[in-house]
């Protein structure tokens, strides 16, 4: 039974991450001509496009992606409860756990994106790859406030380190 719980939880988490990445890339105004961004769009289109017919965007807010994200989080929380034999979760607890899951996945997504961004800038500075372009557009809005606070140390950028520490502190607070 534990293996089934693991498989279902992993698949639902991957769905949640895909929809979340689409939303985060839209908010950061990433270049959707990038092959990786295009892949995320094609992966999530079967869910988002039908929802867009029902839920039009409100300004810059893509309501279809937001609703898909919340539904994916609600499915993940309810699947975890049902597979453990606890029955359906109570209404407010279900919504609270879904919001916490969205926040947790968002923080982990940014943490790993910042780690990859920092590693790519150390390994291959000045080069371009589709992953690097996507990571720049995703991580720069998060790193910008840290760069304002932390003075530059020549060619060493410590803002990813401090952003990672702040994200880990927020994850500890979410427990």
Backbone bond lengths (Angstrom), bond angles and torsions (degrees), N, CA, C in turn:
res aa  C-N    CA-C-N  psi(-1)  N-CA   C-N-CA  omega(-1)  CA-C   N-CA-C  phi
1 X - - - 1.455 - - 1.531 110.61 -
2 X 1.340 116.56 -35.35 1.465 119.61 179.57 1.526 111.65 -62.77
3 X 1.321 116.72 -36.27 1.464 120.00 179.10 1.522 110.44 -65.92
4 X 1.315 117.70 -40.37 1.467 121.49 178.27 1.528 110.45 -64.34
5 X 1.321 116.97 -43.22 1.466 121.06 177.76 1.521 109.87 -60.46
6 X 1.332 116.63 -43.39 1.458 121.45 179.91 1.528 111.09 -62.43
7 X 1.318 117.41 -46.25 1.468 121.65 -177.92 1.527 110.80 -64.41
8 X 1.326 117.13 -47.16 1.469 120.60 -179.13 1.527 110.22 -64.75
9 X 1.333 117.27 -43.15 1.461 121.00 179.87 1.530 111.11 -63.62
10 X 1.332 116.80 -41.12 1.459 120.56 179.24 1.529 111.44 -65.23
11 X 1.322 117.32 -44.54 1.468 120.48 179.59 1.523 111.80 -63.93
12 X 1.328 116.80 -41.94 1.462 119.35 178.85 1.529 111.59 -69.45
13 X 1.334 117.34 -34.10 1.464 120.31 175.83 1.519 110.62 -65.77
14 X 1.334 117.94 -40.38 1.465 120.81 177.51 1.522 111.25 -63.52
15 X 1.324 117.42 -39.56 1.471 120.53 176.03 1.524 110.45 -63.54
16 X 1.316 116.05 -42.93 1.458 121.24 178.73 1.533 110.76 -62.25
17 X 1.322 117.69 -42.92 1.466 121.95 179.54 1.528 110.64 -65.12
18 X 1.322 117.84 -40.24 1.469 120.70 179.97 1.522 111.15 -62.34
19 X 1.323 117.37 -46.27 1.463 120.75 179.59 1.532 109.87 -67.89
20 X 1.324 117.19 -39.34 1.457 121.18 178.63 1.529 111.29 -63.70
21 X 1.326 117.26 -43.07 1.458 120.30 178.26 1.528 111.22 -62.28
22 X 1.302 116.68 -39.95 1.473 119.43 177.59 1.525 110.17 -60.46
23 X 1.306 116.35 -44.57 1.459 120.76 -179.38 1.529 111.23 -67.05
24 X 1.326 117.25 -44.37 1.466 120.59 179.79 1.524 111.72 -65.07
25 X 1.317 117.25 -37.98 1.456 120.33 178.22 1.524 111.16 -68.16
26 X 1.333 117.40 -34.16 1.462 120.26 175.43 1.522 110.34 -65.80
27 X 1.344 116.45 -44.13 1.462 120.46 -178.71 1.526 111.81 -66.85
28 X 1.319 117.55 -34.78 1.469 119.98 -179.47 1.527 111.67 -86.23
29 X 1.324 116.57 2.42 1.469 122.92 179.04 1.529 111.85 55.91
30 X 1.313 114.56 49.08 1.464 120.74 178.49 1.523 109.84 -69.59
31 X 1.309 115.27 158.49 1.452 121.82 178.61 1.531 108.16 -79.28
32 X 1.317 117.00 110.15 1.458 120.09 -177.26 1.522 112.81 -82.26
33 X 1.341 117.00 5.79 1.459 120.08 168.92 1.527 110.37 -83.07
34 X 1.330 115.95 -12.50 1.459 121.93 175.95 1.529 108.40 -61.93
35 X 1.345 118.46 134.29 1.471 119.73 -177.16 1.528 113.83 -60.97
36 X 1.322 117.80 -34.67 1.470 119.25 178.92 1.522 111.29 -70.81
37 X 1.332 116.91 -41.42 1.464 119.98 177.25 1.524 110.48 -64.42
38 X 1.334 115.85 -40.32 1.467 120.16 177.77 1.534 110.60 -62.14
39 X 1.325 117.17 -37.83 1.469 120.66 178.54 1.522 111.14 -63.81
40 X 1.325 116.56 -41.25 1.466 120.19 178.80 1.523 110.06 -64.93
41 X 1.320 116.46 -39.83 1.468 120.02 178.41 1.525 110.53 -64.26
42 X 1.331 117.41 -46.11 1.469 120.48 -179.87 1.533 111.41 -65.08
43 X 1.319 116.42 -33.91 1.461 120.52 179.58 1.525 111.95 -68.33
44 X 1.323 116.37 -36.90 1.466 119.95 -176.47 1.528 114.04 -96.14
45 X 1.325 118.06 -8.08 1.463 120.61 -178.88 1.527 114.72 -57.35
46 X 1.343 120.58 -38.45 1.471 118.31 -179.67 1.531 114.11 -59.29
47 X 1.318 117.13 -23.60 1.467 119.98 178.11 1.522 111.03 -95.70
48 X 1.327 116.62 -41.88 1.461 120.87 -171.88 1.533 112.67 -75.29
49 X 1.320 118.16 -42.10 1.472 120.66 -174.95 1.530 111.71 -61.24
50 X 1.344 120.59 -46.95 1.472 118.15 176.54 1.531 112.95 -62.63
51 X 1.341 116.41 -34.74 1.460 118.85 178.54 1.530 111.45 -68.35
52 X 1.323 117.18 -31.54 1.476 120.56 179.66 1.518 111.77 -65.14
53 X 1.321 116.78 -28.21 1.467 119.58 177.75 1.530 110.74 -68.01
54 X 1.346 115.25 -31.41 1.458 120.28 -179.95 1.523 112.89 -90.08
55 X 1.339 116.83 -35.03 1.461 121.91 -173.80 1.529 110.48 -121.94
56 X 1.312 118.26 98.93 1.468 119.38 179.25 1.530 110.61 -71.41
57 X 1.313 115.76 157.39 1.466 121.01 178.88 1.522 109.94 -68.71
58 X 1.320 115.23 149.08 1.463 122.00 176.40 1.526 106.34 -114.46
59 X 1.313 116.33 98.71 1.466 120.39 -176.21 1.522 109.96 64.93
60 X 1.346 116.30 -126.27 1.458 121.21 177.79 1.526 112.23 -85.46
61 X 1.323 116.97 -6.77 1.458 121.31 -176.73 1.527 110.41 -85.20
62 X 1.312 116.02 115.85 1.461 121.30 176.85 1.531 107.83 -84.61
63 X 1.310 115.66 97.23 1.460 120.40 -174.76 1.532 111.76 -64.40
64 X 1.323 117.49 -32.63 1.467 120.09 -179.93 1.534 110.39 -64.22
65 X 1.324 117.68 -42.64 1.462 120.61 178.41 1.521 111.33 -67.72
66 X 1.337 116.71 -38.07 1.473 119.98 178.02 1.524 111.37 -64.23
67 X 1.330 116.04 -43.83 1.471 119.76 179.25 1.525 110.13 -65.78
68 X 1.333 117.18 -41.66 1.469 120.05 178.31 1.527 110.83 -62.30
69 X 1.311 117.61 -37.59 1.467 121.44 177.96 1.527 111.14 -64.57
70 X 1.311 116.60 -45.86 1.474 120.28 179.97 1.525 110.46 -65.67
71 X 1.320 117.60 -41.19 1.466 120.79 179.13 1.527 110.75 -64.36
72 X 1.332 117.04 -41.33 1.467 119.92 178.07 1.523 110.75 -63.04
73 X 1.334 117.56 -40.59 1.468 120.52 178.31 1.527 111.10 -67.00
74 X 1.330 116.94 -40.71 1.471 120.06 177.71 1.525 111.09 -63.60
75 X 1.337 116.59 -39.94 1.468 120.22 177.29 1.526 111.38 -63.61
76 X 1.323 116.48 -42.04 1.453 119.45 -179.13 1.526 111.01 -64.28
77 X 1.320 117.38 -44.18 1.468 121.00 179.94 1.519 110.51 -65.15
78 X 1.326 117.09 -44.48 1.467 119.24 -178.38 1.526 111.44 -68.69
79 X 1.336 117.65 -36.17 1.467 119.75 177.64 1.518 110.78 -64.38
80 X 1.327 116.59 -39.80 1.464 120.00 178.68 1.525 110.33 -62.65
81 X 1.305 117.02 -42.98 1.472 120.63 178.62 1.526 111.57 -64.95
82 X 1.329 116.47 -47.88 1.464 120.46 -175.14 1.529 112.08 -67.65
83 X 1.335 117.05 -40.01 1.464 119.32 -179.18 1.528 112.76 -70.31
84 X 1.307 116.81 -23.43 1.472 119.96 177.02 1.537 111.20 -87.74
85 X 1.319 116.72 0.32 1.461 121.16 176.77 1.512 113.39 78.40
86 X 1.325 117.80 22.74 1.464 120.58 -177.99 1.523 112.67 -92.95
87 X 1.325 117.47 -3.25 1.455 120.45 -176.75 1.511 110.35 79.52
88 X 1.314 117.07 179.38 1.473 118.86 179.77 1.525 110.77 -68.32
89 X 1.334 117.10 142.64 1.469 119.12 -179.95 1.526 110.96 -71.50
90 X 1.333 117.19 149.54 1.472 120.06 176.03 1.530 110.73 -60.86
91 X 1.321 117.72 151.24 1.462 124.04 -171.63 1.515 115.96 -50.72
92 X 1.327 118.12 -59.20 1.461 120.09 -176.64 1.526 111.92 -69.39
93 X 1.311 117.13 -36.22 1.457 120.44 177.27 1.526 109.96 -65.17
94 X 1.310 116.91 -38.85 1.462 122.72 178.75 1.532 110.47 -60.30
95 X 1.322 116.15 -46.82 1.458 120.87 179.31 1.532 111.23 -67.08
96 X 1.327 116.49 -41.78 1.477 120.56 179.15 1.523 111.14 -62.92
97 X 1.321 117.51 -44.35 1.463 120.79 178.96 1.529 111.53 -65.68
98 X 1.327 116.73 -34.91 1.468 120.18 177.96 1.526 110.78 -66.82
99 X 1.330 117.59 -42.03 1.464 120.84 177.92 1.519 110.80 -65.06
100 X 1.326 116.76 -41.64 1.474 120.43 177.71 1.524 110.01 -63.41
101 X 1.315 117.46 -39.36 1.469 121.01 178.71 1.528 111.21 -64.76
102 X 1.321 117.09 -41.00 1.465 120.51 177.54 1.525 110.11 -62.83
103 X 1.318 116.99 -45.15 1.463 120.46 178.51 1.525 111.54 -62.92
104 X 1.329 116.38 -42.83 1.461 120.75 -179.42 1.529 111.17 -63.67
105 X 1.311 116.93 -46.54 1.466 120.84 179.88 1.531 110.52 -65.58
106 X 1.327 117.09 -38.09 1.464 120.30 177.93 1.523 110.95 -62.60
107 X 1.322 116.89 -45.61 1.462 120.44 179.79 1.522 111.56 -64.51
108 X 1.335 117.33 -42.95 1.467 119.82 177.83 1.523 111.38 -64.87
109 X 1.335 117.38 -37.42 1.462 121.07 178.09 1.523 110.26 -61.85
110 X 1.329 116.45 -46.61 1.456 119.52 178.45 1.527 111.82 -66.01
111 X 1.327 116.89 -38.08 1.464 119.34 179.66 1.528 110.79 -60.78
112 X 1.324 117.14 -50.18 1.464 119.83 -178.96 1.528 111.58 -68.28
113 X 1.334 117.23 -34.90 1.463 119.94 177.25 1.527 110.52 -64.31
114 X 1.326 117.66 -40.57 1.457 120.95 179.29 1.523 110.91 -68.53
115 X 1.326 117.39 -39.20 1.471 120.17 177.20 1.528 110.04 -62.49
116 X 1.328 117.61 -46.37 1.466 120.74 177.84 1.525 111.68 -63.23
117 X 1.323 116.61 -40.41 1.457 121.89 178.70 1.532 110.43 -60.19
118 X 1.337 116.24 -46.19 1.463 120.29 -179.74 1.531 111.07 -66.59
119 X 1.329 117.42 -40.63 1.464 120.23 179.44 1.521 111.11 -64.87
120 X 1.328 117.56 -42.76 1.467 120.04 178.72 1.524 111.92 -65.02
121 X 1.333 116.92 -34.91 1.461 118.48 179.30 1.526 111.28 -72.36
122 X 1.335 117.66 -24.63 1.469 120.71 176.68 1.524 112.00 -82.75
123 X 1.333 115.36 -39.49 1.468 119.46 -174.98 1.519 111.47 -76.95
124 X 1.314 116.71 -46.64 1.468 120.25 -174.89 1.522 110.55 -133.34
125 X 1.337 118.06 69.47 1.469 118.67 -179.44 1.525 111.23 -69.39
126 X 1.305 114.82 140.72 1.457 119.80 177.31 1.512 115.94 81.53
127 X 1.329 118.05 -2.37 1.463 120.35 177.41 1.522 109.11 -98.22
128 X 1.317 115.59 168.66 1.456 119.80 -179.86 1.515 109.76 -125.03
129 X 1.310 114.87 138.73 1.457 121.99 169.69 1.528 106.76 -142.94
130 X 1.313 118.34 159.45 1.461 119.45 178.81 1.531 112.25 -58.96
131 X 1.332 116.99 -36.35 1.464 119.75 179.32 1.520 110.60 -66.01
132 X 1.321 116.42 -40.03 1.453 120.16 -179.07 1.526 111.09 -66.43
133 X 1.316 117.72 -40.67 1.459 120.56 177.47 1.518 112.17 -61.89
134 X 1.313 115.85 -41.01 1.462 121.02 179.06 1.528 110.97 -68.06
135 X 1.339 116.45 -41.98 1.466 120.27 -179.79 1.520 111.65 -67.29
136 X 1.321 117.28 -35.40 1.469 120.11 177.91 1.524 109.85 -62.66
137 X 1.311 117.12 -48.28 1.466 119.47 -178.54 1.527 111.88 -67.34
138 X 1.309 117.67 -29.22 1.463 121.02 -179.89 1.526 111.80 -81.09
139 X 1.333 117.95 -40.58 1.469 121.68 -172.08 1.522 114.53 -89.46
140 X 1.316 118.43 -28.88 1.468 120.41 -175.58 1.531 113.49 -57.30
141 X 1.340 120.58 -42.68 1.469 118.29 178.19 1.531 113.24 -62.17
142 X 1.331 117.62 -28.54 1.466 120.81 178.89 1.522 110.35 -80.60
143 X 1.324 117.29 -38.18 1.463 121.22 -176.00 1.529 112.79 -79.34
144 X 1.313 118.57 -23.93 1.462 122.20 -176.47 1.530 113.04 -55.59
145 X 1.342 120.62 -47.10 1.473 119.11 178.73 1.535 112.89 -63.36
146 X 1.323 116.81 -34.60 1.465 119.56 178.36 1.530 110.76 -69.22
147 X 1.310 117.29 -34.44 1.468 120.75 178.71 1.519 111.34 -69.04
148 X 1.322 117.25 -28.29 1.462 119.72 176.49 1.529 110.96 -71.04
149 X 1.335 116.63 -33.82 1.464 120.91 -177.31 1.527 113.43 -84.82
150 X 1.316 116.85 -33.70 1.465 121.38 -174.15 1.521 108.80 -99.96
151 X 1.337 117.00 122.18 1.467 118.33 179.70 1.530 110.73 -68.59
152 X 1.335 117.46 145.64 1.464 119.76 178.98 1.533 111.06 -68.29
153 X 1.311 115.35 142.23 1.465 121.58 179.43 1.523 109.24 -111.40
154 X 1.282 116.26 61.02 1.462 119.57 -178.33 1.513 110.14 72.98
155 X 1.329 115.90 -120.70 1.468 119.99 -178.27 1.526 112.64 -93.58
156 X 1.342 117.56 1.59 1.471 121.18 -179.31 1.521 109.34 -98.07
157 X 1.328 115.70 125.15 1.457 122.15 178.78 1.522 108.44 -106.27
158 X 1.329 116.71 111.75 1.463 120.92 -179.02 1.525 113.14 -93.44
159 X 1.327 117.56 -0.14 1.464 119.19 -178.80 1.531 113.04 -61.66
160 X 1.352 121.30 -37.28 1.466 118.49 176.15 1.536 113.13 -62.75
161 X 1.336 116.27 -34.67 1.468 119.98 178.08 1.521 110.50 -63.09
162 X 1.329 116.85 -48.71 1.454 120.05 -178.47 1.528 112.13 -70.42
163 X 1.312 117.18 -32.96 1.467 119.45 175.27 1.528 110.18 -65.52
164 X 1.338 116.78 -41.22 1.467 120.37 177.29 1.514 111.90 -63.09
165 X 1.324 117.01 -39.71 1.473 120.56 177.92 1.521 110.28 -64.74
166 X 1.324 117.52 -43.18 1.464 121.19 178.91 1.532 110.93 -64.03
167 X 1.316 116.91 -41.36 1.470 119.96 178.97 1.524 110.68 -64.68
168 X 1.319 117.62 -42.90 1.472 120.37 178.37 1.535 110.77 -63.57
169 X 1.329 117.48 -37.82 1.463 120.16 176.73 1.527 110.58 -63.45
170 X 1.320 117.29 -41.25 1.470 120.23 177.11 1.528 111.43 -64.98
171 X 1.327 116.69 -37.35 1.473 119.48 177.14 1.522 111.15 -64.95
172 X 1.324 117.34 -36.90 1.461 120.28 177.25 1.523 109.74 -65.59
173 X 1.319 118.13 -39.33 1.461 121.24 178.35 1.521 112.42 -66.36
174 X 1.329 117.53 -27.17 1.475 121.19 -179.58 1.528 113.32 -75.11
175 X 1.316 118.27 -16.65 1.461 120.01 -176.35 1.499 112.05 -62.42
